[in-house]
Amino acid sequence: MVGVALLLVLMLAWPIGLLIWANGKIDHIDALSGAADTPGTTYLLAGSDSREGGVIEDPETQGARTDTIMVLHVPENGPTALISLPRDAYVEIPGQGASKLNAAFSWGGAPLLVQTVEQLTGLAVDHYVEVGFGGIEQLVDAVGGVELCSDLTVDDADSGMVWTPGCREVGGVDALAFARMRKADPAGDIGRAERQQQLIAALSGKVENPALVLKPGQQTALLSAGTGALTVSEGTGILDLGSLALAFRNAKGEGGITGTPPIVDLDYRPGNVGSTVRLDPDQTPGFFAAIGAGTWPAGPTGGMPEG
């Protein structure tokens, strides 16, 4: 009996201790705006491409930028929604005027990006989660690679993506290229958003594998890679990230919502900022109001504009 009791203690102590250890490794920043709460729970997910760390060389961009911006919303009632916001969406940035959405991150980091997204969506951000691109590579490698699929034929020097139509198992470097490629995709930002969501879903599937329970060494490596890649808002802990993972799975499931806001033009040129993505000014406010209320119907939404 003593042996059985000891085994039970070890089985419980290992995951609890692992969570405490992982929670202590997460970097926190003051990202939230303090805006009045809105119903439900809203996560803002950003993929950070920092030039300071030398992850990806780009002489034209200083500091940091974000190629990935997603809003994950869990309403009080109704379907969970994962909405990709095009980085080139032409939006109002508080204190700066109108520009591309990812300029908010370049100019003011996470706090300004949070304020801009809240102004655009009408949803108060409860948790901000930033993932470093270098960490994506490590995370994919920590799970032993992921299977990704695309119908495109690509040889893109900017992202490093080289692909022929089909599905294949890839490591971290190729997975990151898959998620970053935009210029060789006829769907531009929309196609990239779909591939980014595919990569996250593939990673989630690997992490949820029950076999990991029997592999404490791989659990440690995975948590080390994952937490090392993350920067989150103050007050966001490992349990909140667990809730985020469940919400993401629900959004990608049969009863969830995935896609983009309504888009009317993928090459909108208002002047001074080059080519931008124009969200539908008539439909976008109502779209986000319905996402927040949980009344938008489940299934894919948005995508390429008609015509």
N, C-alpha and C positions, 0 to 999 in steps of 0.2 A: 504493500500500500504506500509506503514511504516513497518508493521508486516512482509509482504512478503519480503521486502528488508532486514530486519534484519535476517530473516531465511536464505536467500541466502548468506549473509555475514558469518553467522555461519557455513553454509555448506562448504564454501570455506576456511574459516579460520581454521577450525578444521584439515583437512588433511595437509594444508600448515604448520601449527604450529606443527603438529605431525611429519612431515618430518624434520623440523628444530631441534626439540627436539631429534629425533632419530639420526640425523647426528652428534650431539654433544656427543652422547654416544659411538660412534664407536672408538675403539683403533686403532692407526696408528703406523706403524713401517717403517723403512728405508729398504725396501726389494728389490727394483728394481736395476738392474745392470747398467742402463744407456746405454745399448746396442742400436745400431742404429735401428730405427724403421723398421719393416717389414710390408707389406700390411695387411690390416684388423685389427681386434682387438683380442688380445689373453689374456685370463684370466687363471691364474694358481690357482687351488683350492686344498687346503691341509687340511686334517683332523688331528689335533694335539692332541696327547695323552701325555700331560705333566705329568711327575712324580713329579714335584715340587708341583703341586696342589693336588696330591694324588687322581686324578680321577680314575685311575686304577692301582692297585699295581702290580709291577713287579720288583723284586730285581735285575734282571740281566741287566736292562736298566736304565741308569742315564739321568737326564735332560729331553729331549723330543724326541719323534719320531713321524712319520706320517705313518698311515696305509692307508691313502687315498690320492692319487695324481691324479688329473684330469686336462687335458688341454681342455679348451673350446675356440674354435676359430671361429670367425665370419669373413669370407673373404669378400673382396670388392664385389665379385660376386660368386654365388654358394652356396652350402648347408653349414649350420652351423654344426660344428663337436664337439662332446663331446668324448674325448679319455681318457680312464683310463690307467694310466701308472702303471704297477705292481710295488709294493714297493720293491720287490726283484729283479727287472730287473738289470742285470749286465751292468753297464755303466761306462764311464769315468767321474770322479768327478774332476773338476778343482783344481789343486794343491795337489790332494790326490791320484791320480791313479784310477784304476778300483775297483769298489766295488758295493754293492747293492745301488739302488737309494735312499732308505730312510736313508742311512748312511750320505748322504749330509746334511739332516736336523739335524741329531744328532750332526754332527761335526761343522756345520756352520750356523744352523738355516735357516730362510727364504732366506737370501741373497745367500747362497751357493746352496740351492735347486733351486732357480730361475736360477742361472748361469748354473747349471747342466742340467736343463730342456731346457734352451735355446740352449746349446751346442748339446743336443740330437736331438732336433726338428728343429733347424734352425729358430724358431719363437721367436721374441722379446716379452717378457711378458710385457703387458701394465698395468695389474692389478693383484695383488696378494691378495688372500682371504683365510685366515686361520680360520677354524672352530674348536673350542674346543669341545672335545667329551662330556664333561659335559653339554655344551650348547645344544647339540643335544637332550639330554634327556628333558631339559626344553622346548625346542622348540616344540617337539612332544606333550608334555603334554599341552602346551599352546594352541594348535589347537584341543585338545580333543582326541588325538590319531590318528593313521593312519592305513589303511588296507594294509597288506603285504602278499605276496604269495610265497610259495616255495614247490617244490616237494620232498624235502629232509626229511629224518628222522634223527634228530640230538639231541644229549644230550652232549654238548661240555662244559667241565668244564672251559677251558681257556677263552672263550668269554661269557659264561653264556647262550648261545642260547640253548633252548629246544624247539623242533619243531616236529610236525607230518605233513605229506603232506596236503596241502590245503592253504586257505586264512583265515586270521583273523585280527581283530582290536587289536592293541597293543598300550601300553603306551611307555613312553620314555625309560625306562630301557630295555624292550624287543626289542624295535626298535634299540637301540644301539648295543645290542648283535647280532641282525640279521645282522647289517652292518659290524660288526667286525669279525665274525666267518670265519675261513679259514681252520683250520686243519681237520675238519670233512667233508669238501667239496671235492669231487673227482676232481673238477675243480680248487681247490686252489685259487690263487689270481684272476683268471678270474671269478670264481663264486662269490667271494667277491665283485669284481668290479661291477658285474651285480646287486647284492643286494643293493650296495651303491647307484647306479643310480636309482634303484627302490624306495628306501627310499626318495631320494631327489625329485623324481617325485611325490610321494605320498604327501610329505609336500607341494610342489608347488601347487598341486591341492587343498589342504585345504586352503592355503593362498589366492588363487585366487577366493575363494567362494564369490560371490557378497553379501551374507548375512552379511559379516563382516563390510560392510559399515554402517549397522544399529546397530553395536555393538562396540561403541567407547571404552568401557572398555576392551573388548577382543583385539581390535586393539592395545591398549596400552600394554597389557600383552604380546602380540605376538611380538611387536617391541622391548620391553624391553628384552625378552628372546633372540630374534634374534640378536640384536646389542650387547648384553652382551656376546654372543658366538663368536663374530667376532673380528679378528684382520686383518687389511688391509694395503696395501701399502700406503705411503704418496701420497696424491693427489687423492685417491679413496674415493668417497663420496657416499651418499645414492642414488643419481641418477644413479651413475655407477652400484651400486648393483641392481637397478631396471632394467638397461639394461642387466646385467648379467642374471637376472631371465628370461627376455624375450628370450635371446639367448639360455638359457638352454631349455626352452619350445620348441623353434624352432628345436633344436638338437634332442629332444626326439619325435618330431612330424614326420609325414609321409615323409616330404622332408628333414629330417636331417640325420646326421651320428652319430652312437654310436658304441662303441666297444673298441678295443685295437690295438696297433701296431701289425704288423706281428710277430708271435712268433714261434720259432722252437723247443724249449726245455723248459719244466717246471721244470726240475731237472738238470740243468747245474751246474757242480761242477768244477770250474776253479782252486780251491785250496785256502786255507786260509780264505774263507768267507762262506763255507758251500754250501747248495743248493741255486741256484739262477734261475732266469728266463732269458733265452737267447732270445733276440730279433733277428729277421732275419737280419744279417748284410748286405745282398744284397738288400733286399726290403725296409727296414725301412727308409733310407734317401729319396727315391723316394716317399714313402708313405706320409711322413710329408711335402715334397715339394708340393705334390698334395693337401693335406689338406689346406696348406697355400694359394695355388692359387685358391682354390675352384673348382678343377677339379676332385676330388675323388667322385665316384658315391654315391648317397644317399642310406641309409640302414645300416644294421648291418655290422661290419667289424672286422677282426681279430678273436680273440677267441682261442679255443683249437687248437694246432698244429695237422696237419693230421698225421695219423699213430700212 
